[in-house]
Amino acid sequence: MLNNQKQRRILIVDDDELIRENLRLVLEAQGWEPFDATDGYRALEILYKYPIDIMLLDVNMPGLGGLEVLKMVRQAGYRVPVILMTGYPSIDLSVEALRNGATDFLVKPFTMEQLKNTLENVMRREEKEQSEQKLTKPLVRLLKQKIREQTILFTISDRLTGCRSLSELYQEILNLALHFTSSHKGVLYLADLSRSVLLPTVWEGQEGPPPEFRLEYRDNPIVKASLENMPYLSCRDSRSFLVVPFSVRGEFLGSLVLERSKAFDQEDLFVCTLIVERASPLVENFILYESIFLNLHDSLRALVKALEAKDPYTKEHSERVTSLALELARFIGLSETEIESLRFAGHLHDIGKVGIQDHILLKPGKLTKEEYEVIKRHPLIGAEIVGHISLLKEEVLIIKHHHERWDGRGYPDLLQGEEIPFLARILAVADTYDAMTSERPYRPPLPHNVALEEIRRNAGLQFDPQVVEAFLDLWSQKQKGESFHGDYVSGVVA
């Protein structure tokens, strides 16, 4: 027999007592430990009680036949090899038996040599399958681990590269770390080396901002891990901490700090390290971009200031318009991304006037029709100037369309209603209000209430009526001395 180190158990199921007895005697002589059952129900009882290695099952039995017993065995979840015994073999029987999980056949009457060979073949296949399973299980585990790692890597890369700003990237770093480690609290600290402190930048799971940490306090594990660029894991009093420093081109930038009740392990450290490593080049790109962007923005603003300095009547106009537009945007409840776009466009909304001749731009009296047509070109010129910065598509649209009208009679493209970019509609109201309340060579400034009434009168004509409603409500709250926190509710925002 195969594998003589261990006595195999075999279950004989047959309604013929003589066959059961003969098989029992032969199998005992060959080293098997035989069990026998007269029907399928008794066979199931034995399978439940004992680990059976193989089963000999008669097909033709009164009441419950062998095929029905086979189905019941498989439905009960038993994977034991089953050899069917029959005196009436047929193709249909073979197909149905194999479909229901039969392992092999013995055709009655069979010799003891045939029985021996069939049993050895079945056990040999069984041992081979078990051996392959032992070899395959570690490979399957490894494959599952690799698939999980690749899924995590894809998710991290996809979500990080989708960020449009540095602040959004920092928030996504923390969100990913909290998600993949099932942590309930986390903080992303950034180093301010000029002040020698770690500053909390984004955080989740706690009320109010987390504390700052002085970099000279090396006894603090967060500071120590950060300065030594070494991860730190700690578990005490049902609180576990994980600190993962991150840097850009070898320069220390900050640390990711997570907290949860369950102890952190090496897999948590692996995932968090992967997150900060993937984020590092993106942070560098954003820092570089924002540096270039700010320098360019400052240069363009200096150009606008030089332009406004020529005309004392428009001095600081762009600053005032931007300030009022941002106040209105926050009152409505716009996102920080939208507010930043409006800030950039507001400062530069009149930059196109650098392309207008001074004798028209600075004319003290009323413009002729031809001169006004020249002035109307300044949004297009401004959009052309800023449009060379390919990343500022939203800002270009605001600059280009801040003189469009709700009724379609504005310029340069005669857009109407919601065709006009929403942020351009906000800027248009702020721009008009400041123009009316500022002194001009041909008229004194209008009083505040008169300017508000003029804007109200032009709601639905020159301006988006819902933006006007928000603008008037904002001034109403300002006059009452009430504060607001971007929680204004109207049809302006969904």
Buried (B, 14 or more C-beta within 10 A) or exposed (E): EEEEEEEBBBBBBBBBEEBBEEBBEBBEEBEBEBBBBBBBEBBBEBBEEEEBBBBBBBBBBEEBBBBBBBBBBBEEEBEBBBBBBBEEBEEEBBEBBEEBBBBBBBEBEBEEEEBBEBBEBBBEEBEEEEEEEEEEEEEEEEEEEEEEBEEBBEEBBEBBEEBEBBBBBBBBBBBBBBEBBEBEBBBBBBBEEEEEBBBBBBBBBEEEEBEEBEBEEEEBBBBBBBBEEEBBBBBEEEEBBBBBBBBBEEEBBBBBBBBBEEBBEEBBBEBBBBBBEBBBEBBBEBEEEEEEBEEBBEEBBEBBBEBBEEBEBBBEBBBBBBBBBBBBBBBBBBEEEBBBBBBBBBBBBBBBBBBBEEEBBEBEEEBEEEBEEBBBBBBBBBBBBBBEBEEBEBBBBBBBBBBBBBBEEBBBBEBBEEEBBBBBBBBBBBBBBBBBBBEBEEEEBBEEEEBBEBBBEBBEEBBBBBBBBBBBBBBEBEEEEEEBEEEBEEEBBE
